[in-house]
Amino acid sequence: MTSRIIVLHQSEIVRKGLASMISTLWKKEIVQISDMNQFPDRDLCMKCNLLVFVETSLAEEVLILAEDSKVEAVLITANNHPATGDLDSLRCVNLYSDISLLKGIVDDFIKNEPESTAGENDLTQREKEILRLVAMGYSNKEIADSLFISIHTVITHRKNITGKLGIKSISGLTVYAIINRLIDPGQIDLEKFI
């Protein structure tokens, strides 16, 4: 299950500012949208773990869509008055709040992130070794020979890597390995990919 943070506000300045602050705490993409027409549909909400920073005027629509899904809404307010009615149970971020409040909310979200979210830390040390060699252009046989394991074991590890990361192509795995610093781009033998 993937996790996403969405900033939903009509003001581009507020969206960009809040997203910029959150990006110092959250290293994944932050989705910025200005109205409910751009909001993910119910099916996507059921598949994702979402943290939505939303302005008060749109919060009720988010709550309706979020019913029975893994969406947590946080109100963006311009004053110190807490929300009332159905919104009073929501956490609030005041536009004048200190970043420590924002950090606390994002940290709580990260702590509650589902364990099944794939990432570099989910890979075993052996899977990282194999991913590194795949990204460098090695064939299954070359990987097996260099690690002193069978080709069948290499294939099994590659299936596990693909399952955990959701990346099927060698080029995608290569980009992943570079981004996660498993290899240096200079280590890639481009001749092997031709």
C-alpha positions in Angstrom: 0.0 0.0 0.0 1.5 3.3 -1.0 1.4 6.4 1.2 0.9 9.9 -0.1 0.6 13.4 1.2 -1.8 15.8 -0.5 -2.1 19.5 0.0 -5.6 20.7 -1.1 -6.0 24.5 -1.0 -7.4 27.0 -3.5 -4.4 29.4 -2.9 -1.4 28.5 -4.9 0.8 30.4 -2.5 -0.5 28.4 0.5 -0.2 25.1 -1.4 3.4 25.7 -2.5 4.5 27.0 0.8 3.0 24.2 2.8 4.3 21.6 0.3 7.8 23.1 0.5 7.8 22.9 4.3 6.5 19.3 4.2 9.1 18.3 1.7 11.8 18.9 4.3 10.2 16.2 6.4 8.7 13.8 3.7 11.1 12.6 1.0 8.3 11.3 -1.3 6.2 13.3 -3.8 3.7 15.7 -2.3 0.6 16.1 -4.5 -0.7 19.7 -4.7 -4.3 20.2 -5.9 -6.6 23.2 -5.9 -10.1 21.6 -5.9 -12.0 18.4 -5.3 -12.1 17.6 -9.1 -8.4 16.8 -8.9 -8.8 14.7 -5.7 -8.2 10.9 -6.0 -11.3 8.8 -6.5 -12.7 6.5 -3.8 -11.0 3.4 -5.3 -7.6 5.1 -5.0 -8.3 6.3 -1.5 -9.0 2.7 -0.5 -5.6 1.6 -1.9 -3.5 4.4 -0.5 -2.6 5.7 2.9 -3.3 9.4 2.5 -2.6 12.4 4.7 -4.5 15.4 3.3 -3.9 19.0 4.4 -7.1 20.7 3.4 -8.7 24.1 3.8 -11.8 24.3 5.9 -14.2 25.0 3.1 -13.3 21.7 1.4 -12.8 19.5 4.5 -16.3 18.1 4.6 -16.1 16.8 1.0 -12.8 15.1 1.9 -14.3 13.5 4.9 -17.2 12.1 2.8 -14.8 10.7 0.3 -12.5 9.4 3.1 -15.2 7.4 4.8 -14.1 3.8 5.3 -10.7 4.5 3.8 -7.2 5.2 5.0 -7.4 9.0 4.6 -6.4 11.3 7.4 -7.4 14.9 7.0 -5.6 17.9 8.7 -7.3 21.3 8.5 -5.3 24.3 7.2 -6.7 27.3 9.1 -5.9 31.0 9.0 -6.9 31.7 12.6 -6.6 30.1 16.0 -10.2 29.1 16.2 -10.7 25.3 16.1 -13.1 23.8 13.7 -16.7 23.1 14.8 -19.3 20.5 14.0 -18.1 17.4 12.1 -14.6 19.0 11.7 -13.9 19.4 15.4 -12.2 16.0 15.6 -9.6 16.9 13.0 -6.1 18.1 13.7 -5.4 21.7 12.6 -2.4 23.5 11.2 -2.5 27.2 11.5 -0.8 29.2 8.7 1.2 30.9 11.4 2.1 27.7 13.3 5.7 26.7 14.0 7.1 24.0 11.8 7.4 21.7 14.9 3.6 21.2 14.7 3.8 20.2 11.1 6.8 17.9 11.9 4.7 16.2 14.6 1.8 15.5 12.2 4.1 14.2 9.4 6.1 12.1 11.9 2.9 10.5 13.2 1.8 9.7 9.6 5.2 8.1 8.9 5.1 6.0 12.1 1.6 4.7 11.1 2.7 4.0 7.5 1.9 0.4 6.6 4.7 -2.0 6.9 4.1 -3.4 3.4 5.2 -0.1 1.8 8.0 -1.2 -0.4 11.4 0.5 -0.1 15.1 0.0 -0.2 15.0 -1.0 3.5 12.6 -3.9 2.7 15.3 -5.6 0.6 17.6 -8.1 2.1 21.3 -7.6 1.8 21.5 -10.3 -0.8 18.6 -8.7 -2.8 20.5 -5.4 -2.7 23.6 -7.1 -4.1 21.6 -8.7 -6.9 19.8 -5.4 -7.6 23.2 -3.7 -7.8 24.5 -6.2 -10.3 21.3 -6.2 -12.4 21.6 -2.4 -12.6 25.2 -2.7 -13.7 24.1 -4.8 -16.6 25.0 -8.3 -15.4 23.0 -11.3 -16.8 21.4 -13.9 -14.4 24.3 -16.3 -15.2 27.0 -13.6 -14.5 25.2 -12.7 -11.2 25.1 -16.4 -10.2 28.8 -16.8 -11.0 29.9 -13.7 -9.2 27.9 -14.5 -6.0 28.5 -18.3 -6.1 24.8 -19.1 -6.2 22.6 -20.9 -8.7 20.8 -19.2 -11.6 17.5 -20.4 -10.1 18.3 -18.6 -6.8 19.1 -15.4 -8.8 15.8 -15.6 -10.6 14.0 -16.1 -7.2 15.7 -13.1 -5.8 14.8 -11.0 -8.8 11.1 -12.0 -8.5 11.2 -11.0 -4.8 12.9 -7.6 -5.7 10.2 -7.0 -8.4 7.5 -7.9 -6.0 8.8 -5.7 -3.2 9.5 -2.7 -5.4 6.8 -3.0 -8.0 9.5 -2.3 -10.7 9.6 -4.8 -13.6 12.0 -3.3 -16.1 15.8 -3.3 -15.8 15.9 0.4 -16.6 13.5 1.0 -13.8 15.6 -1.1 -11.4 18.7 0.8 -12.5 17.1 4.2 -11.8 15.9 2.9 -8.4 19.5 1.7 -7.6 21.0 5.0 -8.6 18.4 7.1 -6.6 18.9 4.9 -3.5 22.7 5.0 -3.9 23.2 1.3 -4.4 25.3 2.1 -7.4 27.1 5.0 -8.9 26.1 5.9 -12.4 29.7 5.5 -13.5 29.6 1.8 -12.6 27.0 1.1 -15.3 28.4 -0.7 -18.4 26.2 0.8 -21.1 27.5 -1.7 -23.6 25.7 -4.5 -21.8 22.4 -2.8 -22.4 22.8 -2.5 -26.1 
